[in-house]
Amino acid sequence: MRTQHLLAAGLAFLPVVALAQAHPCTTPTAPCERWVTYNGGPARSFVYGSYALDRANPSITRALIMVHGANRNPDHYFETATAAAFLAGALDNTIVIAPWFIQANDKPRENEVVWPGSGNNWRSGGASTNNPKLTSFDFLDTLVRRLADKKVFPNLTKIVVAGHSAGGQVATRYEMANRVHDTPGVSISYVVANPSSYAWPVAERPLPVGNGNPEGADKEALGPNGEKVNLDFTFGAFEASKAQRYNQWPSGLDDLSGYVAGMTPDQLRKQLVERPTTYLLGQVDVLPLGGFDSSPNAMAQGPTRRARGEAFFKYVTEKMGAKHQAIIVPECGHNDRCIYTTNIVFPVIFP
């Protein structure tokens, strides 16, 4: 009895933050729902998280932030990311987070930050509709800062920002733009999967020859080089009459707006090259499916998603000196489950 009283007394004096969550939450249900507030609130944004963001958890050594696609379905992407963590044996020491870039027709809750329902706004650091001082990249910045809080995650040293399709657009633009990359105590890397477009660092574009030739572009996944990165691309001036705004942000670095409004193209180019990035390209993501962007601005970057990623990778590595890597994920098309639950991908999302 005395022992029980002593234990009870001891527990009474433990701060709530010290009571770590014992097991990961792995389903997109109420127990996994978390809120992130901006600057002390009341503005807030919703995420699914495999562990709490406000309880001390020394077992966590890394974080995976997985950004959803154009359908804004964080529940699906949370399931994808936790499935990958399970297969990689990383559930117990990784916090998996799936943010929700909610729009007005998603029925936002009290004080929830809302993003515009059309265009590339949330994919490129655009401003909120009900909190115009906040941008979509501020949402990710806030998550990074929370994860880097050593009072909560004393042993967390690695953060991966990943996304597929429209989420891949977020990941590639956030990589070159964010202001928190050098946050003390953590290293941040970026995993960009199958986006329809990139923010090109120069006004040049891939020419329609070699692997950039639209003729037979759907066959680029076949042949002896099917599972390797195609690099038969040449670059040159783009005929602006075909797409007058082809180099405007977020397709290029002209007319910077939103989160990047105060930055310069040179700063964005420097950060693009310096930051560790992996491009995941589905071997057979060569068809105009899954919300493929066929706008003139996007078509200026290549005929297929795979070709666009290969051309961008070649330019930033061979022309600009980036130490990035690209992986052709075998037998995958435009499918996040296939891409992120494949063994060759685990080392880059769970470093």
C-alpha positions in Angstrom: 0.0 0.0 0.0 2.8 2.4 0.9 4.5 1.7 -2.4 1.2 2.5 -4.3 0.9 5.8 -2.5 4.5 6.7 -3.3 4.0 5.9 -7.0 0.8 7.9 -7.1 2.5 10.8 -5.4 5.4 10.6 -7.9 3.1 10.6 -10.9 1.2 13.5 -9.6 4.3 15.7 -10.0 5.3 14.6 -13.5 4.6 17.3 -16.1 2.1 16.2 -18.8 4.8 16.8 -21.5 6.9 14.0 -20.0 4.2 11.3 -20.6 5.3 10.1 -24.0 2.8 8.2 -26.3 3.8 4.6 -26.0 2.7 3.3 -29.4 2.3 4.9 -32.8 -1.1 5.8 -34.1 -1.4 4.5 -37.7 -4.9 5.1 -38.9 -6.5 8.4 -40.1 -9.0 8.6 -37.2 -9.6 10.8 -34.3 -6.7 9.5 -32.1 -4.2 10.6 -34.9 -5.7 14.1 -35.4 -3.4 16.9 -34.4 -3.5 20.7 -34.6 -0.6 23.1 -35.3 -1.0 26.7 -34.3 0.7 29.7 -35.8 2.5 32.2 -33.5 0.5 31.1 -30.5 -2.9 31.0 -32.3 -5.7 31.2 -32.7 -5.0 30.4 -36.4 -4.3 26.7 -36.8 -3.9 23.9 -39.3 -4.7 20.2 -39.2 -2.4 17.2 -39.6 -2.5 13.5 -39.0 0.4 12.4 -36.9 1.6 9.0 -35.7 2.7 10.6 -32.4 1.6 13.7 -30.5 3.4 16.9 -31.2 3.2 18.2 -27.7 4.5 15.3 -25.5 8.1 14.6 -24.8 9.2 11.6 -26.8 12.9 10.6 -26.7 12.3 7.5 -28.8 11.7 9.6 -32.0 14.8 10.1 -34.1 13.4 11.2 -37.4 10.3 12.7 -39.0 8.5 12.1 -42.3 6.2 14.9 -43.5 4.2 13.5 -46.4 2.2 16.1 -48.5 -1.0 15.0 -50.2 -1.8 15.4 -53.9 -4.4 17.6 -55.7 -7.3 15.7 -54.1 -6.2 17.1 -50.7 -6.6 13.7 -49.1 -4.2 13.6 -46.1 -6.0 10.5 -44.8 -4.8 8.5 -47.8 -1.3 9.9 -47.7 -1.0 9.2 -43.9 -1.9 5.6 -44.6 0.7 5.4 -47.4 3.4 6.9 -45.2 2.6 4.8 -42.1 2.5 1.7 -44.4 6.0 2.6 -45.7 7.2 3.1 -42.1 5.8 -0.3 -41.1 7.5 -2.1 -44.0 10.8 -0.3 -43.3 10.6 -1.2 -39.6 10.6 2.5 -38.8 7.3 3.0 -37.0 8.7 3.1 -33.5 11.3 5.8 -34.0 9.7 7.9 -36.8 6.9 10.4 -36.4 4.8 10.4 -39.6 2.9 13.6 -40.4 0.4 14.3 -43.1 -0.7 17.9 -43.3 -4.0 19.1 -44.8 -4.1 22.1 -47.1 -7.8 22.6 -46.5 -10.0 24.6 -48.8 -13.4 26.4 -48.2 -15.5 23.5 -49.5 -13.7 21.1 -47.1 -15.7 22.6 -44.2 -12.9 24.2 -42.2 -13.3 24.2 -38.4 -12.9 27.2 -36.1 -9.8 29.3 -36.7 -8.6 26.8 -39.4 -6.4 28.4 -42.0 -8.0 28.0 -45.5 -6.2 27.9 -48.9 -7.6 29.0 -52.3 -9.6 26.4 -54.2 -8.0 26.8 -57.6 -4.6 27.3 -59.2 -1.2 26.5 -57.8 -1.5 28.6 -54.6 -0.9 26.0 -51.9 1.5 24.1 -54.1 3.9 27.1 -54.4 3.8 29.0 -51.1 0.7 31.1 -51.8 -1.3 33.1 -49.2 -4.3 31.9 -47.2 -7.7 33.3 -48.1 -8.7 33.9 -44.4 -5.2 34.6 -43.0 -3.4 36.4 -45.9 -0.3 36.9 -43.8 0.2 33.2 -43.8 1.4 31.1 -46.8 1.3 27.3 -47.4 5.1 27.2 -46.8 4.6 28.9 -43.4 2.5 25.8 -42.5 5.5 23.5 -43.3 7.9 25.9 -41.6 5.8 25.7 -38.4 5.9 21.9 -38.6 9.7 21.9 -38.9 10.1 24.2 -36.0 7.8 22.0 -33.8 9.7 18.9 -34.7 13.0 20.6 -34.0 11.9 21.5 -30.4 14.3 19.5 -28.2 12.0 19.8 -25.2 9.6 17.5 -27.1 11.8 15.5 -29.4 15.3 15.6 -27.8 16.7 12.9 -30.1 15.1 13.8 -33.4 17.9 14.8 -35.9 16.4 14.1 -39.3 13.4 15.5 -41.1 12.2 14.5 -44.6 9.7 16.6 -46.5 8.1 14.4 -49.2 5.2 14.5 -51.5 3.7 12.9 -54.6 2.1 14.6 -57.7 0.8 18.0 -56.4 2.6 17.2 -53.2 5.7 16.6 -55.2 5.3 20.2 -56.5 5.1 21.4 -52.9 8.3 19.4 -52.0 10.4 20.7 -54.9 9.4 24.3 -54.5 9.7 24.2 -50.7 13.1 22.7 -51.0 14.5 25.8 -52.9 12.5 28.3 -51.0 12.1 27.6 -47.3 13.8 29.6 -44.5 14.1 26.9 -42.0 16.5 24.5 -43.8 19.4 25.4 -41.5 17.4 25.0 -38.2 19.9 24.0 -35.5 19.8 20.4 -34.4 18.2 18.8 -37.4 19.1 18.0 -41.0 16.4 18.3 -43.6 16.1 16.4 -46.9 13.5 16.5 -49.6 11.9 13.6 -51.6 10.0 14.8 -54.8 7.8 12.2 -56.5 6.1 12.5 -59.9 5.1 16.2 -60.0 3.6 17.6 -63.2 5.8 20.7 -63.0 8.9 22.2 -61.4 10.1 25.8 -60.8 12.7 25.9 -63.5 15.8 27.9 -62.3 16.5 29.4 -65.8 14.5 30.5 -68.8 15.8 27.6 -70.9 13.7 24.5 -71.3 14.2 20.9 -72.7 14.1 20.9 -76.5 11.7 18.4 -78.2 14.5 16.0 -79.2 15.9 12.8 -77.7 14.0 11.9 -74.6 12.2 15.2 -74.8 10.6 14.3 -78.1 6.8 14.1 -77.8 6.8 11.4 -80.5 6.9 8.1 -78.8 7.2 9.7 -75.3 4.9 7.1 -73.9 7.5 4.5 -74.9 10.3 6.0 -72.8 9.5 3.5 -70.0 10.4 0.6 -72.3 13.6 -0.7 -73.7 17.0 -1.4 -72.2 17.1 1.9 -70.3 13.6 1.5 -68.8 14.6 1.3 -65.2 17.5 3.8 -65.4 17.3 7.6 -65.6 17.1 8.8 -69.2 19.5 11.7 -69.8 19.2 12.3 -73.5 18.1 15.9 -73.1 19.3 19.1 -74.6 18.3 22.6 -73.5 17.7 25.9 -75.2 15.6 29.0 -75.5 11.9 28.5 -75.3 9.6 30.1 -77.9 7.6 32.4 -75.5 4.8 32.8 -78.0 3.7 29.3 -77.2 3.3 30.2 -73.5 3.9 33.8 -72.6 4.1 33.1 -68.9 6.1 29.9 -69.0 8.8 31.3 -66.8 6.6 33.0 -64.2 6.5 31.5 -60.7 5.8 28.7 -59.9 6.8 27.4 -63.4 10.0 29.5 -63.3 11.6 32.3 -61.3 10.0 35.4 -62.8 7.5 37.5 -60.9 8.1 35.8 -57.6 5.1 36.0 -55.2 3.7 34.6 -52.0 6.3 33.1 -49.6 9.2 33.8 -52.1 8.1 37.4 -52.9 11.1 38.9 -51.0 13.7 36.5 -52.4 15.8 36.8 -55.5 16.2 34.2 -58.3 19.9 33.8 -57.4 19.0 33.0 -53.8 16.5 30.4 -54.9 19.0 28.9 -57.4 21.7 28.7 -54.7 19.3 26.9 -52.3 18.1 24.6 -55.0 21.6 23.3 -55.6 22.8 23.1 -52.0 19.9 21.2 -50.4 19.8 17.4 -50.4 17.0 16.2 -52.8 15.9 12.9 -54.3 13.6 12.7 -57.3 11.4 9.6 -57.4 10.0 8.9 -60.9 7.6 6.1 -61.7 9.0 3.9 -64.5 5.7 4.0 -66.3 4.4 7.4 -65.3 4.3 8.4 -69.0 0.6 8.7 -69.6 -1.6 11.8 -69.2 -3.5 10.4 -66.2 -4.1 11.4 -62.6 -4.5 15.1 -63.1 -1.7 15.4 -65.6 -0.9 19.1 -66.3 -1.1 19.7 -70.0 -1.1 23.5 -69.8 1.4 25.3 -72.1 3.6 26.2 -69.1 3.8 22.5 -68.1 4.2 21.1 -71.6 7.2 23.4 -72.0 9.0 21.3 -69.4 8.6 18.0 -71.3 6.0 15.6 -72.7 5.5 13.3 -69.7 5.9 13.5 -65.9 8.9 11.1 -66.1 10.6 13.1 -68.9 10.0 16.4 -67.0 11.7 14.9 -63.9 14.6 13.5 -65.8 15.2 16.7 -67.7 15.0 18.8 -64.5 17.4 16.4 -62.7 19.9 16.5 -65.6 19.8 20.3 -65.7 20.3 20.9 -62.0 23.0 18.3 -61.6 25.0 18.6 -64.9 24.5 22.3 -65.6 24.3 23.7 -62.0 26.4 21.2 -60.0 23.7 19.9 -57.6 24.5 16.7 -55.8 20.9 15.4 -56.1 19.9 11.9 -56.9 17.1 10.4 -59.0 15.5 6.9 -58.8 13.3 5.3 -61.4 10.9 3.3 -59.3 10.3 0.0 -61.2 6.8 -0.8 -62.5 5.2 2.2 -60.9 3.0 4.7 -62.7 1.3 7.7 -61.1 0.7 6.0 -57.8 1.9 7.1 -54.4 1.4 3.7 -52.8 3.6 2.0 -55.4 6.3 4.7 -55.2 6.6 5.1 -51.4 6.2 1.5 -50.3 9.0 0.1 -52.6 12.1 -1.1 -50.9 14.6 1.0 -52.9 12.8 4.1 -51.6 13.0 3.4 -47.9 16.6 4.7 -47.4 15.7 8.2 -48.6 12.4 8.6 -46.7 13.8 6.9 -43.5 17.5 8.0 -43.5 
